[in-house]
Amino acid sequence: MRKVARTHHLKPWVSALQTWVSATITDEDTCMDGFLSRAMNGYAKMIMKKRIVKITHLMSNALVLINNYVSSQILH
């Protein structure tokens, strides 16, 4: 019971964090769309795509860690 009492105040914060991290993953395509114009240099597109993919991968890992925390802390 103590575990639930200690972590209950975290529920809204963790939920918001899950939403923000999920949004970063979802917005990968939208972000890449900004680099599709012909005016963009091919090298710049390549660099940005690599960085966006890396960030998306990191955010995906972060979401797994957050979800594991939620499961272990009975926050759902």
PDB file of N, CA, C and O in Angstrom, chain B, residues numbered from 101:
ATOM      1  N   MET B 101       0.812  -1.189   0.000  1.00  0.00           N
ATOM      2  CA  MET B 101       0.000   0.000   0.000  1.00  0.00           C
ATOM      3  C   MET B 101       0.861   1.261   0.000  1.00  0.00           C
ATOM      4  O   MET B 101       0.490   2.265  -0.607  1.00  0.00           O
ATOM      5  N   ARG B 102       2.005   1.213   0.675  1.00  0.00           N
ATOM      6  CA  ARG B 102       2.899   2.376   0.693  1.00  0.00           C
ATOM      7  C   ARG B 102       3.396   2.727  -0.702  1.00  0.00           C
ATOM      8  O   ARG B 102       3.503   3.898  -1.065  1.00  0.00           O
ATOM      9  N   LYS B 103       3.700   1.679  -1.482  1.00  0.00           N
ATOM     10  CA  LYS B 103       4.206   1.907  -2.830  1.00  0.00           C
ATOM     11  C   LYS B 103       3.193   2.703  -3.658  1.00  0.00           C
ATOM     12  O   LYS B 103       3.570   3.627  -4.378  1.00  0.00           O
ATOM     13  N   VAL B 104       1.929   2.352  -3.558  1.00  0.00           N
ATOM     14  CA  VAL B 104       0.875   3.059  -4.286  1.00  0.00           C
ATOM     15  C   VAL B 104       0.763   4.486  -3.781  1.00  0.00           C
ATOM     16  O   VAL B 104       0.623   5.410  -4.583  1.00  0.00           O
ATOM     17  N   ALA B 105       0.819   4.686  -2.485  1.00  0.00           N
ATOM     18  CA  ALA B 105       0.711   6.030  -1.910  1.00  0.00           C
ATOM     19  C   ALA B 105       1.876   6.912  -2.339  1.00  0.00           C
ATOM     20  O   ALA B 105       1.681   8.092  -2.627  1.00  0.00           O
ATOM     21  N   ARG B 106       3.078   6.360  -2.385  1.00  0.00           N
ATOM     22  CA  ARG B 106       4.262   7.133  -2.776  1.00  0.00           C
ATOM     23  C   ARG B 106       4.245   7.522  -4.239  1.00  0.00           C
ATOM     24  O   ARG B 106       4.721   8.599  -4.599  1.00  0.00           O
ATOM     25  N   THR B 107       3.706   6.665  -5.086  1.00  0.00           N
ATOM     26  CA  THR B 107       3.770   6.912  -6.518  1.00  0.00           C
ATOM     27  C   THR B 107       2.489   7.501  -7.103  1.00  0.00           C
ATOM     28  O   THR B 107       2.477   7.888  -8.272  1.00  0.00           O
ATOM     29  N   HIS B 108       1.434   7.576  -6.336  1.00  0.00           N
ATOM     30  CA  HIS B 108       0.159   8.073  -6.854  1.00  0.00           C
ATOM     31  C   HIS B 108       0.280   9.499  -7.395  1.00  0.00           C
ATOM     32  O   HIS B 108      -0.335   9.832  -8.408  1.00  0.00           O
ATOM     33  N   HIS B 109       1.064  10.336  -6.728  1.00  0.00           N
ATOM     34  CA  HIS B 109       1.216  11.724  -7.178  1.00  0.00           C
ATOM     35  C   HIS B 109       1.988  11.831  -8.498  1.00  0.00           C
ATOM     36  O   HIS B 109       1.961  12.879  -9.143  1.00  0.00           O
ATOM     37  N   LEU B 110       2.670  10.765  -8.903  1.00  0.00           N
ATOM     38  CA  LEU B 110       3.432  10.769 -10.155  1.00  0.00           C
ATOM     39  C   LEU B 110       2.574  10.458 -11.383  1.00  0.00           C
ATOM     40  O   LEU B 110       2.982  10.739 -12.509  1.00  0.00           O
ATOM     41  N   LYS B 111       1.390   9.880 -11.173  1.00  0.00           N
ATOM     42  CA  LYS B 111       0.580   9.414 -12.292  1.00  0.00           C
ATOM     43  C   LYS B 111       0.338  10.479 -13.362  1.00  0.00           C
ATOM     44  O   LYS B 111       0.549  10.184 -14.538  1.00  0.00           O
ATOM     45  N   PRO B 112      -0.095  11.708 -13.024  1.00  0.00           N
ATOM     46  CA  PRO B 112      -0.315  12.696 -14.090  1.00  0.00           C
ATOM     47  C   PRO B 112       0.977  13.088 -14.806  1.00  0.00           C
ATOM     48  O   PRO B 112       0.966  13.345 -16.010  1.00  0.00           O
ATOM     49  N   TRP B 113       2.079  13.133 -14.077  1.00  0.00           N
ATOM     50  CA  TRP B 113       3.362  13.505 -14.686  1.00  0.00           C
ATOM     51  C   TRP B 113       3.851  12.427 -15.644  1.00  0.00           C
ATOM     52  O   TRP B 113       4.331  12.722 -16.738  1.00  0.00           O
ATOM     53  N   VAL B 114       3.725  11.199 -15.227  1.00  0.00           N
ATOM     54  CA  VAL B 114       4.177  10.094 -16.067  1.00  0.00           C
ATOM     55  C   VAL B 114       3.283   9.984 -17.306  1.00  0.00           C
ATOM     56  O   VAL B 114       3.769   9.713 -18.405  1.00  0.00           O
ATOM     57  N   SER B 115       1.999  10.191 -17.126  1.00  0.00           N
ATOM     58  CA  SER B 115       1.079  10.161 -18.260  1.00  0.00           C
ATOM     59  C   SER B 115       1.431  11.250 -19.282  1.00  0.00           C
ATOM     60  O   SER B 115       1.440  10.996 -20.487  1.00  0.00           O
ATOM     61  N   ALA B 116       1.715  12.442 -18.801  1.00  0.00           N
ATOM     62  CA  ALA B 116       2.111  13.537 -19.691  1.00  0.00           C
ATOM     63  C   ALA B 116       3.423  13.206 -20.392  1.00  0.00           C
ATOM     64  O   ALA B 116       3.580  13.482 -21.582  1.00  0.00           O
ATOM     65  N   LEU B 117       4.356  12.621 -19.670  1.00  0.00           N
ATOM     66  CA  LEU B 117       5.636  12.238 -20.259  1.00  0.00           C
ATOM     67  C   LEU B 117       5.437  11.197 -21.365  1.00  0.00           C
ATOM     68  O   LEU B 117       6.066  11.282 -22.420  1.00  0.00           O
ATOM     69  N   GLN B 118       4.565  10.221 -21.124  1.00  0.00           N
ATOM     70  CA  GLN B 118       4.270   9.222 -22.142  1.00  0.00           C
ATOM     71  C   GLN B 118       3.684   9.891 -23.392  1.00  0.00           C
ATOM     72  O   GLN B 118       4.033   9.523 -24.514  1.00  0.00           O
ATOM     73  N   THR B 119       2.811  10.855 -23.200  1.00  0.00           N
ATOM     74  CA  THR B 119       2.195  11.564 -24.321  1.00  0.00           C
ATOM     75  C   THR B 119       3.241  12.328 -25.118  1.00  0.00           C
ATOM     76  O   THR B 119       3.255  12.249 -26.347  1.00  0.00           O
ATOM     77  N   TRP B 120       4.111  13.062 -24.447  1.00  0.00           N
ATOM     78  CA  TRP B 120       5.140  13.855 -25.128  1.00  0.00           C
ATOM     79  C   TRP B 120       6.114  12.978 -25.897  1.00  0.00           C
ATOM     80  O   TRP B 120       6.455  13.277 -27.041  1.00  0.00           O
ATOM     81  N   VAL B 121       6.559  11.902 -25.276  1.00  0.00           N
ATOM     82  CA  VAL B 121       7.518  11.012 -25.938  1.00  0.00           C
ATOM     83  C   VAL B 121       6.853  10.323 -27.129  1.00  0.00           C
ATOM     84  O   VAL B 121       7.472  10.181 -28.184  1.00  0.00           O
ATOM     85  N   SER B 122       5.610   9.897 -26.973  1.00  0.00           N
ATOM     86  CA  SER B 122       4.885   9.285 -28.085  1.00  0.00           C
ATOM     87  C   SER B 122       4.726  10.266 -29.242  1.00  0.00           C
ATOM     88  O   SER B 122       4.827   9.880 -30.406  1.00  0.00           O
ATOM     89  N   ALA B 123       4.478  11.525 -28.923  1.00  0.00           N
ATOM     90  CA  ALA B 123       4.313  12.547 -29.961  1.00  0.00           C
ATOM     91  C   ALA B 123       5.602  12.748 -30.751  1.00  0.00           C
ATOM     92  O   ALA B 123       5.555  12.967 -31.961  1.00  0.00           O
ATOM     93  N   THR B 124       6.744  12.676 -30.086  1.00  0.00           N
ATOM     94  CA  THR B 124       8.011  12.841 -30.816  1.00  0.00           C
ATOM     95  C   THR B 124       8.198  11.715 -31.823  1.00  0.00           C
ATOM     96  O   THR B 124       8.727  11.931 -32.913  1.00  0.00           O
ATOM     97  N   ILE B 125       7.767  10.525 -31.459  1.00  0.00           N
ATOM     98  CA  ILE B 125       7.886   9.384 -32.360  1.00  0.00           C
ATOM     99  C   ILE B 125       6.917   9.552 -33.536  1.00  0.00           C
ATOM    100  O   ILE B 125       7.285   9.311 -34.685  1.00  0.00           O
ATOM    101  N   THR B 126       5.703   9.959 -33.249  1.00  0.00           N
ATOM    102  CA  THR B 126       4.676  10.146 -34.270  1.00  0.00           C
ATOM    103  C   THR B 126       5.053  11.250 -35.248  1.00  0.00           C
ATOM    104  O   THR B 126       4.767  11.143 -36.440  1.00  0.00           O
ATOM    105  N   ASP B 127       5.685  12.297 -34.765  1.00  0.00           N
ATOM    106  CA  ASP B 127       5.995  13.462 -35.593  1.00  0.00           C
ATOM    107  C   ASP B 127       7.240  13.299 -36.468  1.00  0.00           C
ATOM    108  O   ASP B 127       7.643  14.242 -37.149  1.00  0.00           O
ATOM    109  N   GLU B 128       7.846  12.124 -36.458  1.00  0.00           N
ATOM    110  CA  GLU B 128       9.036  11.895 -37.291  1.00  0.00           C
ATOM    111  C   GLU B 128       8.730  12.169 -38.760  1.00  0.00           C
ATOM    112  O   GLU B 128       9.491  12.864 -39.433  1.00  0.00           O
ATOM    113  N   ASP B 129       7.629  11.631 -39.257  1.00  0.00           N
ATOM    114  CA  ASP B 129       7.278  11.823 -40.669  1.00  0.00           C
ATOM    115  C   ASP B 129       6.995  13.283 -40.988  1.00  0.00           C
ATOM    116  O   ASP B 129       7.420  13.788 -42.027  1.00  0.00           O
ATOM    117  N   THR B 130       6.287  13.954 -40.106  1.00  0.00           N
ATOM    118  CA  THR B 130       5.976  15.370 -40.308  1.00  0.00           C
ATOM    119  C   THR B 130       7.256  16.185 -40.381  1.00  0.00           C
ATOM    120  O   THR B 130       7.382  17.082 -41.215  1.00  0.00           O
ATOM    121  N   CYS B 131       8.191  15.875 -39.519  1.00  0.00           N
ATOM    122  CA  CYS B 131       9.467  16.588 -39.512  1.00  0.00           C
ATOM    123  C   CYS B 131      10.221  16.335 -40.812  1.00  0.00           C
ATOM    124  O   CYS B 131      10.774  17.262 -41.404  1.00  0.00           O
ATOM    125  N   MET B 132      10.243  15.092 -41.249  1.00  0.00           N
ATOM    126  CA  MET B 132      10.956  14.755 -42.491  1.00  0.00           C
ATOM    127  C   MET B 132      10.316  15.437 -43.701  1.00  0.00           C
ATOM    128  O   MET B 132      11.018  15.791 -44.648  1.00  0.00           O
ATOM    129  N   ASP B 133       9.007  15.624 -43.684  1.00  0.00           N
ATOM    130  CA  ASP B 133       8.325  16.299 -44.789  1.00  0.00           C
ATOM    131  C   ASP B 133       8.893  17.691 -45.033  1.00  0.00           C
ATOM    132  O   ASP B 133       8.892  18.173 -46.166  1.00  0.00           O
ATOM    133  N   GLY B 134       9.370  18.329 -43.998  1.00  0.00           N
ATOM    134  CA  GLY B 134       9.946  19.663 -44.131  1.00  0.00           C
ATOM    135  C   GLY B 134      11.245  19.687 -44.923  1.00  0.00           C
ATOM    136  O   GLY B 134      11.696  20.751 -45.347  1.00  0.00           O
ATOM    137  N   PHE B 135      11.839  18.536 -45.122  1.00  0.00           N
ATOM    138  CA  PHE B 135      13.109  18.457 -45.846  1.00  0.00           C
ATOM    139  C   PHE B 135      12.962  17.844 -47.240  1.00  0.00           C
ATOM    140  O   PHE B 135      13.956  17.488 -47.873  1.00  0.00           O
ATOM    141  N   LEU B 136      11.730  17.723 -47.712  1.00  0.00           N
ATOM    142  CA  LEU B 136      11.504  17.087 -49.007  1.00  0.00           C
ATOM    143  C   LEU B 136      11.566  18.045 -50.198  1.00  0.00           C
ATOM    144  O   LEU B 136      11.628  17.598 -51.343  1.00  0.00           O
ATOM    145  N   SER B 137      11.549  19.325 -49.949  1.00  0.00           N
ATOM    146  CA  SER B 137      11.519  20.270 -51.071  1.00  0.00           C
ATOM    147  C   SER B 137      12.793  20.163 -51.902  1.00  0.00           C
ATOM    148  O   SER B 137      13.844  19.747 -51.416  1.00  0.00           O
ATOM    149  N   ARG B 138      12.669  20.546 -53.157  1.00  0.00           N
ATOM    150  CA  ARG B 138      13.818  20.496 -54.068  1.00  0.00           C
ATOM    151  C   ARG B 138      14.886  21.517 -53.679  1.00  0.00           C
ATOM    152  O   ARG B 138      16.049  21.382 -54.057  1.00  0.00           O
ATOM    153  N   ALA B 139      14.486  22.530 -52.929  1.00  0.00           N
ATOM    154  CA  ALA B 139      15.435  23.571 -52.534  1.00  0.00           C
ATOM    155  C   ALA B 139      16.448  23.058 -51.511  1.00  0.00           C
ATOM    156  O   ALA B 139      17.521  23.639 -51.345  1.00  0.00           O
ATOM    157  N   MET B 140      16.102  21.969 -50.830  1.00  0.00           N
ATOM    158  CA  MET B 140      17.018  21.425 -49.821  1.00  0.00           C
ATOM    159  C   MET B 140      18.164  20.686 -50.485  1.00  0.00           C
ATOM    160  O   MET B 140      17.967  19.923 -51.431  1.00  0.00           O
ATOM    161  N   ASN B 141      19.338  20.917 -49.986  1.00  0.00           N
ATOM    162  CA  ASN B 141      20.550  20.249 -50.434  1.00  0.00           C
ATOM    163  C   ASN B 141      20.457  18.766 -50.071  1.00  0.00           C
ATOM    164  O   ASN B 141      19.995  18.430 -48.981  1.00  0.00           O
ATOM    165  N   GLY B 142      20.885  17.881 -50.960  1.00  0.00           N
ATOM    166  CA  GLY B 142      20.847  16.441 -50.709  1.00  0.00           C
ATOM    167  C   GLY B 142      21.636  16.039 -49.478  1.00  0.00           C
ATOM    168  O   GLY B 142      21.217  15.156 -48.729  1.00  0.00           O
ATOM    169  N   TYR B 143      22.784  16.685 -49.262  1.00  0.00           N
ATOM    170  CA  TYR B 143      23.606  16.370 -48.089  1.00  0.00           C
ATOM    171  C   TYR B 143      22.877  16.773 -46.812  1.00  0.00           C
ATOM    172  O   TYR B 143      22.881  16.028 -45.832  1.00  0.00           O
ATOM    173  N   ALA B 144      22.255  17.939 -46.820  1.00  0.00           N
ATOM    174  CA  ALA B 144      21.512  18.406 -45.640  1.00  0.00           C
ATOM    175  C   ALA B 144      20.353  17.464 -45.331  1.00  0.00           C
ATOM    176  O   ALA B 144      20.092  17.157 -44.168  1.00  0.00           O
ATOM    177  N   LYS B 145      19.657  17.005 -46.374  1.00  0.00           N
ATOM    178  CA  LYS B 145      18.560  16.053 -46.181  1.00  0.00           C
ATOM    179  C   LYS B 145      19.073  14.770 -45.524  1.00  0.00           C
ATOM    180  O   LYS B 145      18.468  14.246 -44.589  1.00  0.00           O
ATOM    181  N   MET B 146      20.192  14.285 -46.033  1.00  0.00           N
ATOM    182  CA  MET B 146      20.756  13.043 -45.518  1.00  0.00           C
ATOM    183  C   MET B 146      21.138  13.185 -44.032  1.00  0.00           C
ATOM    184  O   MET B 146      20.832  12.310 -43.222  1.00  0.00           O
ATOM    185  N   ILE B 147      21.792  14.270 -43.694  1.00  0.00           N
ATOM    186  CA  ILE B 147      22.205  14.501 -42.304  1.00  0.00           C
ATOM    187  C   ILE B 147      20.984  14.615 -41.391  1.00  0.00           C
ATOM    188  O   ILE B 147      20.944  14.013 -40.318  1.00  0.00           O
ATOM    189  N   MET B 148      19.989  15.391 -41.826  1.00  0.00           N
ATOM    190  CA  MET B 148      18.793  15.566 -41.001  1.00  0.00           C
ATOM    191  C   MET B 148      18.037  14.254 -40.841  1.00  0.00           C
ATOM    192  O   MET B 148      17.551  13.948 -39.753  1.00  0.00           O
ATOM    193  N   LYS B 149      17.934  13.485 -41.904  1.00  0.00           N
ATOM    194  CA  LYS B 149      17.241  12.197 -41.818  1.00  0.00           C
ATOM    195  C   LYS B 149      17.935  11.288 -40.811  1.00  0.00           C
ATOM    196  O   LYS B 149      17.271  10.645 -39.998  1.00  0.00           O
ATOM    197  N   LYS B 150      19.267  11.228 -40.857  1.00  0.00           N
ATOM    198  CA  LYS B 150      20.016  10.411 -39.896  1.00  0.00           C
ATOM    199  C   LYS B 150      19.751  10.863 -38.462  1.00  0.00           C
ATOM    200  O   LYS B 150      19.555  10.037 -37.571  1.00  0.00           O
ATOM    201  N   ARG B 151      19.747  12.164 -38.247  1.00  0.00           N
ATOM    202  CA  ARG B 151      19.525  12.682 -36.897  1.00  0.00           C
ATOM    203  C   ARG B 151      18.105  12.441 -36.426  1.00  0.00           C
ATOM    204  O   ARG B 151      17.883  12.093 -35.266  1.00  0.00           O
ATOM    205  N   ILE B 152      17.147  12.621 -37.311  1.00  0.00           N
ATOM    206  CA  ILE B 152      15.750  12.389 -36.939  1.00  0.00           C
ATOM    207  C   ILE B 152      15.518  10.920 -36.619  1.00  0.00           C
ATOM    208  O   ILE B 152      14.816  10.596 -35.661  1.00  0.00           O
ATOM    209  N   VAL B 153      16.099  10.033 -37.409  1.00  0.00           N
ATOM    210  CA  VAL B 153      15.969   8.590 -37.152  1.00  0.00           C
ATOM    211  C   VAL B 153      16.606   8.236 -35.811  1.00  0.00           C
ATOM    212  O   VAL B 153      16.047   7.447 -35.049  1.00  0.00           O
ATOM    213  N   LYS B 154      17.767   8.811 -35.519  1.00  0.00           N
ATOM    214  CA  LYS B 154      18.445   8.537 -34.246  1.00  0.00           C
ATOM    215  C   LYS B 154      17.608   9.033 -33.068  1.00  0.00           C
ATOM    216  O   LYS B 154      17.447   8.325 -32.074  1.00  0.00           O
ATOM    217  N   ILE B 155      17.082  10.242 -33.181  1.00  0.00           N
ATOM    218  CA  ILE B 155      16.247  10.796 -32.109  1.00  0.00           C
ATOM    219  C   ILE B 155      14.998   9.942 -31.907  1.00  0.00           C
ATOM    220  O   ILE B 155      14.599   9.675 -30.774  1.00  0.00           O
ATOM    221  N   THR B 156      14.385   9.515 -33.007  1.00  0.00           N
ATOM    222  CA  THR B 156      13.189   8.674 -32.910  1.00  0.00           C
ATOM    223  C   THR B 156      13.517   7.353 -32.219  1.00  0.00           C
ATOM    224  O   THR B 156      12.735   6.860 -31.406  1.00  0.00           O
ATOM    225  N   HIS B 157      14.666   6.789 -32.543  1.00  0.00           N
ATOM    226  CA  HIS B 157      15.097   5.540 -31.893  1.00  0.00           C
ATOM    227  C   HIS B 157      15.296   5.753 -30.385  1.00  0.00           C
ATOM    228  O   HIS B 157      14.871   4.929 -29.575  1.00  0.00           O
ATOM    229  N   LEU B 158      15.937   6.852 -30.024  1.00  0.00           N
ATOM    230  CA  LEU B 158      16.153   7.154 -28.605  1.00  0.00           C
ATOM    231  C   LEU B 158      14.824   7.375 -27.875  1.00  0.00           C
ATOM    232  O   LEU B 158      14.651   6.926 -26.742  1.00  0.00           O
ATOM    233  N   MET B 159      13.894   8.067 -28.528  1.00  0.00           N
ATOM    234  CA  MET B 159      12.591   8.310 -27.912  1.00  0.00           C
ATOM    235  C   MET B 159      11.798   7.017 -27.766  1.00  0.00           C
ATOM    236  O   MET B 159      11.058   6.841 -26.798  1.00  0.00           O
ATOM    237  N   SER B 160      11.955   6.122 -28.720  1.00  0.00           N
ATOM    238  CA  SER B 160      11.302   4.819 -28.624  1.00  0.00           C
ATOM    239  C   SER B 160      11.842   4.042 -27.422  1.00  0.00           C
ATOM    240  O   SER B 160      11.081   3.428 -26.675  1.00  0.00           O
ATOM    241  N   ASN B 161      13.160   4.078 -27.247  1.00  0.00           N
ATOM    242  CA  ASN B 161      13.772   3.429 -26.075  1.00  0.00           C
ATOM    243  C   ASN B 161      13.293   4.078 -24.781  1.00  0.00           C
ATOM    244  O   ASN B 161      13.019   3.390 -23.798  1.00  0.00           O
ATOM    245  N   ALA B 162      13.195   5.405 -24.787  1.00  0.00           N
ATOM    246  CA  ALA B 162      12.723   6.118 -23.592  1.00  0.00           C
ATOM    247  C   ALA B 162      11.299   5.704 -23.258  1.00  0.00           C
ATOM    248  O   ALA B 162      10.967   5.513 -22.088  1.00  0.00           O
ATOM    249  N   LEU B 163      10.456   5.565 -24.271  1.00  0.00           N
ATOM    250  CA  LEU B 163       9.069   5.173 -24.030  1.00  0.00           C
ATOM    251  C   LEU B 163       8.983   3.772 -23.440  1.00  0.00           C
ATOM    252  O   LEU B 163       8.149   3.513 -22.572  1.00  0.00           O
ATOM    253  N   VAL B 164       9.832   2.876 -23.900  1.00  0.00           N
ATOM    254  CA  VAL B 164       9.871   1.527 -23.323  1.00  0.00           C
ATOM    255  C   VAL B 164      10.243   1.601 -21.846  1.00  0.00           C
ATOM    256  O   VAL B 164       9.627   0.934 -21.015  1.00  0.00           O
ATOM    257  N   LEU B 165      11.241   2.406 -21.520  1.00  0.00           N
ATOM    258  CA  LEU B 165      11.651   2.536 -20.115  1.00  0.00           C
ATOM    259  C   LEU B 165      10.535   3.143 -19.265  1.00  0.00           C
ATOM    260  O   LEU B 165      10.287   2.683 -18.151  1.00  0.00           O
ATOM    261  N   ILE B 166       9.873   4.156 -19.775  1.00  0.00           N
ATOM    262  CA  ILE B 166       8.767   4.788 -19.046  1.00  0.00           C
ATOM    263  C   ILE B 166       7.638   3.779 -18.831  1.00  0.00           C
ATOM    264  O   ILE B 166       7.102   3.667 -17.728  1.00  0.00           O
ATOM    265  N   ASN B 167       7.284   3.052 -19.877  1.00  0.00           N
ATOM    266  CA  ASN B 167       6.204   2.063 -19.754  1.00  0.00           C
ATOM    267  C   ASN B 167       6.566   0.949 -18.784  1.00  0.00           C
ATOM    268  O   ASN B 167       5.710   0.466 -18.043  1.00  0.00           O
ATOM    269  N   ASN B 168       7.827   0.539 -18.786  1.00  0.00           N
ATOM    270  CA  ASN B 168       8.267  -0.464 -17.808  1.00  0.00           C
ATOM    271  C   ASN B 168       8.172   0.082 -16.387  1.00  0.00           C
ATOM    272  O   ASN B 168       7.790  -0.638 -15.465  1.00  0.00           O
ATOM    273  N   TYR B 169       8.518   1.343 -16.214  1.00  0.00           N
ATOM    274  CA  TYR B 169       8.404   1.977 -14.901  1.00  0.00           C
ATOM    275  C   TYR B 169       6.952   2.000 -14.445  1.00  0.00           C
ATOM    276  O   TYR B 169       6.636   1.664 -13.304  1.00  0.00           O
ATOM    277  N   VAL B 170       6.081   2.400 -15.354  1.00  0.00           N
ATOM    278  CA  VAL B 170       4.640   2.444 -15.029  1.00  0.00           C
ATOM    279  C   VAL B 170       4.170   1.068 -14.596  1.00  0.00           C
ATOM    280  O   VAL B 170       3.464   0.938 -13.596  1.00  0.00           O
ATOM    281  N   SER B 171       4.549   0.053 -15.330  1.00  0.00           N
ATOM    282  CA  SER B 171       4.123  -1.315 -14.998  1.00  0.00           C
ATOM    283  C   SER B 171       4.650  -1.755 -13.632  1.00  0.00           C
ATOM    284  O   SER B 171       3.952  -2.437 -12.882  1.00  0.00           O
ATOM    285  N   SER B 172       5.861  -1.367 -13.321  1.00  0.00           N
ATOM    286  CA  SER B 172       6.468  -1.804 -12.054  1.00  0.00           C
ATOM    287  C   SER B 172       5.971  -1.003 -10.850  1.00  0.00           C
ATOM    288  O   SER B 172       6.079  -1.470  -9.716  1.00  0.00           O
ATOM    289  N   GLN B 173       5.433   0.184 -11.075  1.00  0.00           N
ATOM    290  CA  GLN B 173       5.019   1.048  -9.973  1.00  0.00           C
ATOM    291  C   GLN B 173       3.503   1.080  -9.751  1.00  0.00           C
ATOM    292  O   GLN B 173       3.016   1.838  -8.912  1.00  0.00           O
ATOM    293  N   ILE B 174       2.778   0.284 -10.480  1.00  0.00           N
ATOM    294  CA  ILE B 174       1.319   0.237 -10.358  1.00  0.00           C
ATOM    295  C   ILE B 174       0.719   1.635 -10.544  1.00  0.00           C
ATOM    296  O   ILE B 174      -0.108   2.073  -9.745  1.00  0.00           O
ATOM    297  N   LEU B 175       1.145   2.335 -11.610  1.00  0.00           N
ATOM    298  CA  LEU B 175       0.641   3.673 -11.887  1.00  0.00           C
ATOM    299  C   LEU B 175      -0.532   3.660 -12.862  1.00  0.00           C
ATOM    300  O   LEU B 175      -1.155   4.698 -13.082  1.00  0.00           O
ATOM    301  N   HIS B 176      -0.836   2.544 -13.433  1.00  0.00           N
ATOM    302  CA  HIS B 176      -1.908   2.490 -14.432  1.00  0.00           C
ATOM    303  C   HIS B 176      -3.233   2.198 -13.817  1.00  0.00           C
ATOM    304  O   HIS B 176      -4.238   2.120 -14.523  1.00  0.00           O
TER     305      HIS B 176
END
